[in-house]
Amino acid sequence: MSSIPENSAVAAGAAGLGRWRDFLELTKPKVSLLIVFTAVVGMLLASPGMVPLEALLLGTLGIAMASGSAAAFNHVLDRRIDQQMSRTRGRPLPTGNLVESQALTFATALAIASMTVLWFGVNPLTAVLTFASLIGYALVYTRWLKRATPQNIVIGGAAGAAPPLLGWAAATGHLDPHALPLFLIIFTWTPPHFWALAIARRDEYAKVGIPMLPVTHGVEFTRLQIVLYTVLLVLCTLLPVLTGLSGLVYLIAVLPLNARFLYYAFQLRRGHRADMAMRTFRYSITYLMLLFAALILDHYLLIRA
């Protein structure tokens, strides 16, 4: 007899754990982690020494919550097309694990908490910039641009490229021209990163009526654009050196990273391997993480020197 309530308690606990996993999934944790990482790099590069602890902790928390909020709003706005795409039909809303009202409440609560932490715990500039980025991604990109133009990724990339600026503002209370190369690197990285995925998922985007570049202009044209944007990206990655933001350590690290990215882009252009689009997409994520890690390493080695 006593096993019945015990089993019920175990089942309830498992259900609760599953529910929290669903809410965590709404925040797109892998994407948010990359966003937060680049924001923290912005904080570190903006500081001649260590970032003030309060700004580091509260800035990271606030930006992370805003990123999770934007992702959750994205889940809500894309719930219908997510049901039709194999890559996304396992998300919490298409599966029915969560309902729209729960996701909206969660996204709104995260947004309010983020703005409160950033405005009162960091500075108003960071709060305003973060809110603009949230609106840019969650509403302007997801609700309008994504469905309106094949240049959605290029135009909407400005919101995704903002985190280093947010981090810089969190650490200093202002923006500086030295932060611009960090923005440009992510801005030019976004099209080859996402268009590679769009090539691999072209049929699914066509099915749901999303005008991604491979759908509207074809795979060959998109492959060429990936090469051109990758070349532009390589040039942008030299800006930190040319502007004095970084030095030799970063340059030594970024050259082979760029060479590898160019290799993937040109191999994708040749079209000899069916898996090259996804390989390019996956490498682009590793590329950005290592590039920003190199910026941190160079920064602190330069300080000690």
Secondary structure, DSSP 8 states (H G I E B T S, - for coil): -THHHHHHHHHHHHHHHHHHHHHHHHT-HHHHHHHHHHHHHHHHHH-SS---HHHHHHHHHHHHHHHHHHHHHHHHHTHHHHTT-TTTTTSHHHHTSS-HHHHHHHHHHHHHHHHHIIIIII-HHHHHHHHHHHHIIIIIIIIIIHHH-TTHHHHHHHHHT-HHHHHHHHHHSS--GGGHHHHHHHHHHHHHHHHHHHHHTHHHHHHHT---HHHHH-HHHHHHHHHHHHHHHHHHHTHHHHTTSS-HHHHHHHHHHHHHHHHHHHHHHHT--TTHHHHHHHHHHHHHHHHHHHHHHHHHHHHH-
